[in-house]
Amino acid sequence: MPSVSIAGFALTGHLRHYYFLLAWCALALWLSLRVRSSRLGRAMIALRDFRDCRRVMGVDTVRVKMVAFALSSIYAGIAGGCTWARSIM
């Protein structure tokens, strides 16, 4: 099988693969911190902590849950892809 390459940059060694995964983890952490401090993140926290008050506060529960599901699917897809790429090396 050919080695994994991204934008012409081949991930041939273990060290290159490690740095690629480190960059993805840093990007995912930055994104999650940005989401948490946004209006959507505050709505997610309200949905988690204040079940009785969420409708009074104006939180659209369906939209917030769908966005949370989509974000978790993106994280799981990236993790699964990285695991698959690691298994073929």
The first five atom37 places (N, CA, C, CB, O) and aatype in JSON, in Angstrom:
{
  "aatype": [12, 14, 15, 19, 15, 9, 0, 7, 13, 0, 10, 16, 7, 8, 10, 1, 8, 18, 18, 13, 10, 10, 0, 17, 4, 0, 10, 0, 10, 17, 10, 15, 10, 1, 19, 1, 15, 15, 1, 10, 7, 1, 0, 12, 9, 0, 10, 1, 3, 13, 1, 3, 4, 1, 1, 19, 12, 7, 19, 3, 16, 19, 1, 19, 11, 12, 19, 0, 13, 0, 10, 15, 15, 9, 18, 0, 7, 9, 0, 7, 7, 4, 16, 17, 0, 1, 15, 9, 12],
  "atom_mask": [
    [1, 1, 1, 1, 1],
    [1, 1, 1, 1, 1],
    [1, 1, 1, 1, 1],
    [1, 1, 1, 1, 1],
    [1, 1, 1, 1, 1],
    [1, 1, 1, 1, 1],
    [1, 1, 1, 1, 1],
    [1, 1, 1, 0, 1],
    [1, 1, 1, 1, 1],
    [1, 1, 1, 1, 1],
    [1, 1, 1, 1, 1],
    [1, 1, 1, 1, 1],
    [1, 1, 1, 0, 1],
    [1, 1, 1, 1, 1],
    [1, 1, 1, 1, 1],
    [1, 1, 1, 1, 1],
    [1, 1, 1, 1, 1],
    [1, 1, 1, 1, 1],
    [1, 1, 1, 1, 1],
    [1, 1, 1, 1, 1],
    [1, 1, 1, 1, 1],
    [1, 1, 1, 1, 1],
    [1, 1, 1, 1, 1],
    [1, 1, 1, 1, 1],
    [1, 1, 1, 1, 1],
    [1, 1, 1, 1, 1],
    [1, 1, 1, 1, 1],
    [1, 1, 1, 1, 1],
    [1, 1, 1, 1, 1],
    [1, 1, 1, 1, 1],
    [1, 1, 1, 1, 1],
    [1, 1, 1, 1, 1],
    [1, 1, 1, 1, 1],
    [1, 1, 1, 1, 1],
    [1, 1, 1, 1, 1],
    [1, 1, 1, 1, 1],
    [1, 1, 1, 1, 1],
    [1, 1, 1, 1, 1],
    [1, 1, 1, 1, 1],
    [1, 1, 1, 1, 1],
    [1, 1, 1, 0, 1],
    [1, 1, 1, 1, 1],
    [1, 1, 1, 1, 1],
    [1, 1, 1, 1, 1],
    [1, 1, 1, 1, 1],
    [1, 1, 1, 1, 1],
    [1, 1, 1, 1, 1],
    [1, 1, 1, 1, 1],
    [1, 1, 1, 1, 1],
    [1, 1, 1, 1, 1],
    [1, 1, 1, 1, 1],
    [1, 1, 1, 1, 1],
    [1, 1, 1, 1, 1],
    [1, 1, 1, 1, 1],
    [1, 1, 1, 1, 1],
    [1, 1, 1, 1, 1],
    [1, 1, 1, 1, 1],
    [1, 1, 1, 0, 1],
    [1, 1, 1, 1, 1],
    [1, 1, 1, 1, 1],
    [1, 1, 1, 1, 1],
    [1, 1, 1, 1, 1],
    [1, 1, 1, 1, 1],
    [1, 1, 1, 1, 1],
    [1, 1, 1, 1, 1],
    [1, 1, 1, 1, 1],
    [1, 1, 1, 1, 1],
    [1, 1, 1, 1, 1],
    [1, 1, 1, 1, 1],
    [1, 1, 1, 1, 1],
    [1, 1, 1, 1, 1],
    [1, 1, 1, 1, 1],
    [1, 1, 1, 1, 1],
    [1, 1, 1, 1, 1],
    [1, 1, 1, 1, 1],
    [1, 1, 1, 1, 1],
    [1, 1, 1, 0, 1],
    [1, 1, 1, 1, 1],
    [1, 1, 1, 1, 1],
    [1, 1, 1, 0, 1],
    [1, 1, 1, 0, 1],
    [1, 1, 1, 1, 1],
    [1, 1, 1, 1, 1],
    [1, 1, 1, 1, 1],
    [1, 1, 1, 1, 1],
    [1, 1, 1, 1, 1],
    [1, 1, 1, 1, 1],
    [1, 1, 1, 1, 1],
    [1, 1, 1, 1, 1]
  ],
  "atom_positions": [
    [[0.83, -1.18, 0.0], [0.0, 0.0, 0.0], [0.88, 1.24, 0.0], [-0.95, 0.0, 1.21], [1.92, 1.28, 0.66]],
    [[0.45, 2.25, -0.73], [1.24, 3.49, -0.71], [1.09, 4.2, 0.62], [0.81, 4.43, -1.86], [0.11, 4.03, 1.34]],
    [[2.09, 5.0, 0.93], [2.04, 5.74, 2.2], [1.01, 6.86, 2.11], [3.43, 6.33, 2.55], [0.64, 7.3, 1.02]],
    [[0.55, 7.29, 3.25], [-0.44, 8.36, 3.33], [0.24, 9.69, 3.02], [-1.12, 8.39, 4.72], [1.3, 9.99, 3.57]],
    [[-0.39, 10.48, 2.15], [0.17, 11.8, 1.85], [-0.95, 12.83, 1.91], [0.87, 11.82, 0.46], [-2.08, 12.58, 1.48]],
    [[-0.61, 13.97, 2.45], [-1.56, 15.07, 2.57], [-0.93, 16.29, 1.94], [-1.94, 15.35, 4.07], [0.11, 16.77, 2.37]],
    [[-1.58, 16.79, 0.9], [-1.11, 17.95, 0.14], [0.33, 17.73, -0.35], [-1.2, 19.23, 1.0], [1.14, 18.66, -0.33]],
    [[0.63, 16.52, -0.78], [1.95, 16.21, -1.29], [2.99, 15.91, -0.23], [0.0, 0.0, 0.0], [4.14, 15.61, -0.56]],
    [[2.63, 15.99, 1.03], [3.55, 15.72, 2.13], [3.3, 14.3, 2.62], [3.38, 16.76, 3.29], [2.25, 14.02, 3.21]],
    [[4.26, 13.41, 2.39], [4.1, 12.0, 2.74], [4.37, 11.77, 4.22], [5.02, 11.13, 1.89], [5.36, 12.27, 4.76]],
    [[3.5, 11.03, 4.85], [3.67, 10.65, 6.25], [4.31, 9.26, 6.28], [2.3, 10.67, 7.04], [3.63, 8.25, 6.48]],
    [[5.61, 9.24, 6.08], [6.29, 7.96, 5.95], [6.83, 7.43, 7.27], [7.41, 8.08, 4.97], [6.8, 6.22, 7.5]],
    [[7.3, 8.27, 8.12], [7.91, 7.81, 9.36], [6.99, 8.0, 10.56], [0.0, 0.0, 0.0], [5.98, 8.69, 10.49]],
    [[7.37, 7.37, 11.64], [6.59, 7.49, 12.86], [6.63, 8.91, 13.43], [7.09, 6.5, 13.91], [5.64, 9.39, 13.98]],
    [[7.76, 9.57, 13.29], [7.89, 10.93, 13.81], [7.01, 11.91, 13.04], [9.35, 11.37, 13.75], [6.38, 12.79, 13.64]],
    [[6.95, 11.77, 11.72], [6.08, 12.64, 10.92], [4.61, 12.39, 11.25], [6.33, 12.42, 9.41], [3.82, 13.32, 11.33]],
    [[4.28, 11.15, 11.42], [2.9, 10.81, 11.79], [2.55, 11.38, 13.15], [2.69, 9.28, 11.78], [1.44, 11.88, 13.36]],
    [[3.48, 11.33, 14.07], [3.26, 11.88, 15.41], [3.02, 13.38, 15.34], [4.46, 11.59, 16.32], [2.1, 13.89, 15.99]],
    [[3.83, 14.11, 14.58], [3.66, 15.55, 14.49], [2.38, 15.93, 13.77], [4.85, 16.18, 13.78], [1.75, 16.93, 14.1]],
    [[1.98, 15.12, 12.8], [0.71, 15.36, 12.12], [-0.45, 15.19, 13.1], [0.54, 14.4, 10.93], [-1.36, 16.03, 13.12]],
    [[-0.45, 14.15, 13.91], [-1.5, 13.94, 14.89], [-1.47, 15.0, 15.99], [-1.37, 12.55, 15.51], [-2.52, 15.41, 16.49]],
    [[-0.29, 15.44, 16.36], [-0.16, 16.52, 17.34], [-0.79, 17.82, 16.82], [1.32, 16.75, 17.7], [-1.45, 18.53, 17.57]],
    [[-0.57, 18.11, 15.55], [-1.18, 19.3, 14.95], [-2.7, 19.18, 14.91], [-0.63, 19.53, 13.54], [-3.4, 20.16, 15.17]],
    [[-3.21, 18.0, 14.58], [-4.66, 17.8, 14.57], [-5.24, 17.95, 15.98], [-5.0, 16.41, 14.01], [-6.3, 18.56, 16.15]],
    [[-4.57, 17.41, 16.96], [-5.05, 17.54, 18.34], [-5.04, 18.99, 18.8], [-4.2, 16.69, 19.29], [-5.97, 19.43, 19.48]],
    [[-4.01, 19.74, 18.44], [-3.96, 21.15, 18.79], [-5.09, 21.92, 18.12], [-2.6, 21.75, 18.41], [-5.71, 22.79, 18.73]],
    [[-5.36, 21.61, 16.86], [-6.46, 22.26, 16.14], [-7.8, 21.91, 16.77], [-6.45, 21.85, 14.66], [-8.66, 22.78, 16.92]],
    [[-8.0, 20.66, 17.15], [-9.26, 20.23, 17.78], [-9.43, 20.89, 19.14], [-9.29, 18.69, 17.93], [-10.54, 21.29, 19.5]],
    [[-8.36, 21.01, 19.9], [-8.43, 21.68, 21.2], [-8.77, 23.16, 21.04], [-7.11, 21.52, 21.95], [-9.6, 23.69, 21.77]],
    [[-8.12, 23.82, 20.09], [-8.39, 25.22, 19.84], [-9.85, 25.42, 19.43], [-7.45, 25.77, 18.76], [-10.52, 26.34, 19.9]],
    [[-10.35, 24.54, 18.54], [-11.73, 24.64, 18.1], [-12.71, 24.42, 19.25], [-11.99, 23.64, 16.99], [-13.69, 25.15, 19.36]],
    [[-12.44, 23.45, 20.08], [-13.36, 23.18, 21.19], [-13.36, 24.32, 22.21], [-12.98, 21.87, 21.88], [-14.4, 24.63, 22.79]],
    [[-12.22, 24.94, 22.44], [-12.18, 26.09, 23.34], [-12.92, 27.28, 22.75], [-10.73, 26.47, 23.65], [-13.58, 28.03, 23.48]],
    [[-12.81, 27.47, 21.44], [-13.54, 28.56, 20.78], [-15.04, 28.32, 20.84], [-13.08, 28.7, 19.32], [-15.81, 29.26, 21.07]],
    [[-15.46, 27.08, 20.64], [-16.89, 26.76, 20.69], [-17.41, 26.94, 22.11], [-17.15, 25.33, 20.2], [-18.51, 27.45, 22.3]],
    [[-16.64, 26.53, 23.1], [-17.1, 26.63, 24.48], [-17.31, 28.07, 24.91], [-16.1, 25.95, 25.4], [-18.23, 28.36, 25.67]],
    [[-16.48, 28.97, 24.44], [-16.63, 30.36, 24.85], [-17.61, 31.14, 23.96], [-15.28, 31.05, 24.83], [-17.82, 32.33, 24.18]],
    [[-18.2, 30.49, 22.98], [-19.15, 31.17, 22.11], [-20.57, 31.06, 22.66], [-19.09, 30.58, 20.69], [-20.8, 30.44, 23.7]],
    [[-21.49, 31.65, 21.97], [-22.9, 31.58, 22.37], [-23.4, 30.14, 22.31], [-23.77, 32.48, 21.47], [-24.18, 29.71, 23.16]],
    [[-22.95, 29.4, 21.3], [-23.33, 27.99, 21.19], [-22.81, 27.18, 22.36], [-22.81, 27.4, 19.88], [-23.53, 26.32, 22.89]],
    [[-21.6, 27.44, 22.78], [-21.03, 26.73, 23.92], [-21.77, 27.01, 25.21], [0.0, 0.0, 0.0], [-22.01, 26.11, 26.01]],
    [[-22.14, 28.26, 25.39], [-22.93, 28.6, 26.58], [-24.3, 27.94, 26.54], [-23.08, 30.11, 26.7], [-24.84, 27.56, 27.58]],
    [[-24.87, 27.81, 25.34], [-26.15, 27.12, 25.21], [-26.0, 25.63, 25.52], [-26.72, 27.3, 23.78], [-26.88, 25.03, 26.13]],
    [[-24.87, 25.03, 25.12], [-24.62, 23.63, 25.44], [-24.48, 23.43, 26.95], [-23.35, 23.13, 24.73], [-24.98, 22.45, 27.5]],
    [[-23.8, 24.35, 27.61], [-23.64, 24.26, 29.06], [-24.98, 24.44, 29.75], [-22.63, 25.32, 29.56], [-25.28, 23.75, 30.72]],
    [[-25.8, 25.37, 29.25], [-27.12, 25.57, 29.83], [-27.98, 24.32, 29.63], [-27.81, 26.79, 29.2], [-28.75, 23.95, 30.52]],
    [[-27.86, 23.7, 28.5], [-28.63, 22.48, 28.23], [-28.19, 21.34, 29.14], [-28.48, 22.07, 26.76], [-29.0, 20.52, 29.56]],
    [[-26.9, 21.3, 29.43], [-26.39, 20.26, 30.3], [-26.74, 20.5, 31.77], [-24.89, 20.16, 30.15], [-27.13, 19.56, 32.47]],
    [[-26.61, 21.72, 32.24], [-26.73, 22.0, 33.67], [-28.12, 22.4, 34.13], [-25.79, 23.07, 34.04], [-28.56, 22.0, 35.21]],
    [[-28.8, 23.18, 33.34], [-30.08, 23.76, 33.79], [-31.22, 23.22, 32.94], [-30.04, 25.3, 33.72], [-31.73, 23.91, 32.06]],
    [[-31.62, 22.0, 33.21], [-32.65, 21.36, 32.39], [-33.99, 22.07, 32.49], [-32.81, 19.92, 32.79], [-34.71, 22.14, 31.49]],
    [[-34.35, 22.57, 33.65], [-35.65, 23.2, 33.82], [-35.69, 24.61, 33.25], [-36.02, 23.23, 35.28], [-36.76, 25.09, 32.86]],
    [[-34.57, 25.28, 33.2], [-34.55, 26.69, 32.81], [-34.21, 26.91, 31.34], [-33.56, 27.43, 33.67], [-34.2, 28.05, 30.88]],
    [[-33.92, 25.86, 30.59], [-33.42, 26.06, 29.22], [-34.46, 26.72, 28.31], [-32.99, 24.74, 28.63], [-34.09, 27.52, 27.45]],
    [[-35.73, 26.39, 28.46], [-36.74, 27.01, 27.61], [-36.96, 28.47, 27.98], [-38.06, 26.24, 27.71], [-37.2, 29.31, 27.12]],
    [[-36.87, 28.76, 29.26], [-37.03, 30.14, 29.71], [-35.89, 31.01, 29.19], [-37.1, 30.2, 31.25], [-36.09, 32.17, 28.85]],
    [[-34.69, 30.42, 29.14], [-33.52, 31.17, 28.67], [-33.48, 31.29, 27.15], [-32.24, 30.48, 29.16], [-32.64, 32.02, 26.62]],
    [[-34.38, 30.61, 26.44], [-34.45, 30.73, 24.99], [-33.49, 29.84, 24.24], [0.0, 0.0, 0.0], [-33.1, 30.18, 23.13]],
    [[-33.1, 28.72, 24.81], [-32.18, 27.8, 24.16], [-32.98, 26.86, 23.26], [-31.34, 27.0, 25.2], [-33.88, 26.17, 23.73]],
    [[-32.64, 26.85, 21.97], [-33.26, 25.93, 21.03], [-32.6, 24.57, 21.2], [-33.14, 26.44, 19.54], [-31.52, 24.32, 20.67]],
    [[-33.26, 23.68, 21.94], [-32.63, 22.42, 22.33], [-32.35, 21.52, 21.15], [-33.51, 21.7, 23.31], [-31.32, 20.84, 21.13]],
    [[-33.23, 21.5, 20.17], [-33.02, 20.62, 19.01], [-31.79, 21.06, 18.23], [-34.26, 20.62, 18.08], [-30.96, 20.23, 17.85]],
    [[-31.66, 22.35, 17.99], [-30.51, 22.85, 17.23], [-29.2, 22.62, 17.97], [-30.67, 24.33, 16.92], [-28.21, 22.23, 17.37]],
    [[-29.21, 22.87, 19.26], [-27.98, 22.7, 20.05], [-27.57, 21.23, 20.08], [-28.18, 23.22, 21.49], [-26.39, 20.91, 19.96]],
    [[-28.54, 20.34, 20.24], [-28.21, 18.92, 20.25], [-27.72, 18.44, 18.89], [-29.43, 18.1, 20.68], [-26.82, 17.59, 18.82]],
    [[-28.27, 18.95, 17.81], [-27.82, 18.56, 16.47], [-26.4, 19.06, 16.19], [-28.78, 19.12, 15.4], [-25.6, 18.34, 15.6]],
    [[-26.09, 20.27, 16.62], [-24.74, 20.8, 16.43], [-23.74, 20.01, 17.28], [-24.68, 22.31, 16.79], [-22.64, 19.72, 16.83]],
    [[-24.13, 19.67, 18.51], [-23.25, 18.87, 19.36], [-23.0, 17.5, 18.74], [-23.86, 18.71, 20.77], [-21.88, 16.99, 18.78]],
    [[-24.04, 16.9, 18.18], [-23.87, 15.61, 17.52], [-22.97, 15.72, 16.3], [-25.23, 15.04, 17.1], [-22.13, 14.84, 16.07]],
    [[-23.12, 16.79, 15.51], [-22.28, 16.98, 14.34], [-20.81, 17.2, 14.73], [-22.79, 18.17, 13.52], [-19.91, 16.63, 14.11]],
    [[-20.57, 18.0, 15.76], [-19.19, 18.22, 16.21], [-18.55, 16.94, 16.73], [-19.16, 19.3, 17.3], [-17.39, 16.65, 16.44]],
    [[-19.31, 16.16, 17.49], [-18.76, 14.91, 18.0], [-18.51, 13.92, 16.86], [-19.7, 14.28, 19.04], [-17.57, 13.13, 16.91]],
    [[-19.35, 13.96, 15.82], [-19.13, 13.09, 14.66], [-17.87, 13.48, 13.9], [-20.33, 13.14, 13.73], [-17.14, 12.62, 13.41]],
    [[-17.61, 14.78, 13.81], [-16.39, 15.24, 13.15], [-15.16, 14.77, 13.92], [-16.39, 16.77, 13.01], [-14.2, 14.27, 13.32]],
    [[-15.18, 14.94, 15.24], [-14.05, 14.48, 16.06], [-13.85, 12.97, 15.94], [-14.26, 14.88, 17.54], [-12.73, 12.5, 15.82]],
    [[-14.95, 12.22, 15.98], [-14.85, 10.75, 15.88], [-14.35, 10.33, 14.5], [-16.21, 10.1, 16.17], [-13.57, 9.38, 14.39]],
    [[-14.78, 11.03, 13.46], [-14.32, 10.7, 12.11], [-12.84, 10.96, 11.93], [0.0, 0.0, 0.0], [-12.13, 10.16, 11.32]],
    [[-12.36, 12.06, 12.47], [-10.93, 12.36, 12.37], [-10.12, 11.34, 13.17], [-10.63, 13.78, 12.88], [-9.08, 10.87, 12.71]],
    [[-10.61, 10.99, 14.36], [-9.9, 10.0, 15.17], [-9.89, 8.64, 14.48], [-10.55, 9.87, 16.56], [-8.87, 7.94, 14.49]],
    [[-11.0, 8.26, 13.88], [-11.05, 6.99, 13.16], [-10.16, 6.99, 11.93], [0.0, 0.0, 0.0], [-9.51, 5.98, 11.64]],
    [[-10.11, 8.11, 11.22], [-9.23, 8.21, 10.06], [-7.77, 8.15, 10.44], [0.0, 0.0, 0.0], [-6.97, 7.52, 9.75]],
    [[-7.41, 8.79, 11.54], [-6.02, 8.74, 12.0], [-5.65, 7.35, 12.46], [-5.79, 9.75, 13.14], [-4.52, 6.9, 12.26]],
    [[-6.59, 6.64, 13.09], [-6.34, 5.28, 13.51], [-6.16, 4.37, 12.3], [-7.47, 4.77, 14.4], [-5.29, 3.5, 12.29]],
    [[-7.0, 4.59, 11.28], [-6.87, 3.79, 10.07], [-5.54, 4.06, 9.38], [-8.03, 4.07, 9.12], [-4.87, 3.13, 8.93]],
    [[-5.15, 5.32, 9.29], [-3.89, 5.67, 8.64], [-2.72, 5.06, 9.41], [-3.73, 7.2, 8.55], [-1.73, 4.64, 8.81]],
    [[-2.83, 5.02, 10.72], [-1.76, 4.43, 11.53], [-1.68, 2.93, 11.32], [-1.98, 4.75, 13.02], [-0.59, 2.35, 11.37]],
    [[-2.81, 2.28, 11.08], [-2.81, 0.82, 10.94], [-2.22, 0.38, 9.62], [-4.21, 0.28, 11.07], [-1.74, -0.75, 9.52]],
    [[-2.25, 1.24, 8.58], [-1.7, 0.81, 7.3], [-0.23, 1.15, 7.16], [-2.47, 1.44, 6.17], [0.4, 0.78, 6.17]],
    [[0.33, 1.85, 8.14], [1.76, 2.19, 8.06], [2.61, 0.99, 8.38], [2.09, 3.33, 9.01], [3.84, 1.09, 8.36]]
  ]
}
